[in-house]
Amino acid sequence: MVSLMEDCSMTKLSLAAEAVLDAYMNNCGWLDGPFEKDYRCAAAVLRAAADQVVPEFWHEEGDIYAETKHDVRADLLAIAAELEDNANHND
């Protein structure tokens, strides 16, 4: 997928972070597209999704997928942190 805007000053994002940002920007409801990439809002969406998939202090006895769920949460939060870090570097 091609990004809506190329920003030469931005730090190179991982493919995962770029995919999340592009999906957010392409589906946010603007007819003409956004003027700037919205890193913080995309990160907030990921954090909310992580909280819904596996709440921070979630634990259930006998859940054989608990470790996998926490790994997925950690991956989502890592992408969110990357997006927020990129936003801080572009301020």
N, C-alpha and C positions, 0 to 999 in steps of 0.2 A: 504494500500500500504506500502511496506517495503522501508525504506530509502536506498539510494544507499550506504551510508557510515554511520556507527555509530560513533559518536564522543562523548566520555565520558566526555570531558571537557566542552561541550557546555551547555548552559542554556536550560532547557526544553522549547520547543516551543509549542504553542497552536496547536490544530489539524488543524486549518485553515492555520496558517503560515507554518506548516510542509507540508501540502498538496500543497501549492503554491510552496514551495521550491522543493519538489519532482517532481512536474510537470515540473518546469523549468529545473531541472537537468536531467530528463529523456528525454526531448525533445529538448535539445540544439544542437544536431547534432553530438556529439562525438560518434564514434563507440564503443570505449571501456569504455565510461563513464568518468566523471570528477574525478579528484583526490581529490578535496576538494569541500565542499558545497559553492556555490557562493551566499551568503546572499545579498550582495549589489546589484548585478545584478538582482536577483529575486525581490528585493524591487523596483528597478528602473522600472522594467516591470510593477509592480502593480501601481506605481505612474503614469506612462504613460497611463495605462488603465483607471485609475480614471479620469485623465484629459480629456480623450476621451469620457467617459460616461457622466460626469458632469464637465464642466470646472469650475475652482475655483470661478469665479464671475458670474456664469450663473444664470439668472432669466428670466422667461417668464410669462407674465401675463396670468392668467386663466389656468395654468398648474396644474391640480389636483394631479399630481404625483411629484411635485417639492420637497416636503419634503422627500418623499421616495428616490428620486434620490440623495439628499444630504446625507441621511442616508447611502446609499450604498457607496457613495464617502468616507464618514467618516470611514466606515468599511474597505474599501480597504486601505486607508491611515494608519489606525491603524495596519493592518497586515504588511504593509511596514515598519512602525516604529519599530515594534517588530523584524522584520528580521534585520534591520539596527542596532538596539540595540544589538542583538545577535552577529552581526559581530564585533561591537566595543568591546564586552567582550572577543572575541576570538583572537583579534589582539595581 
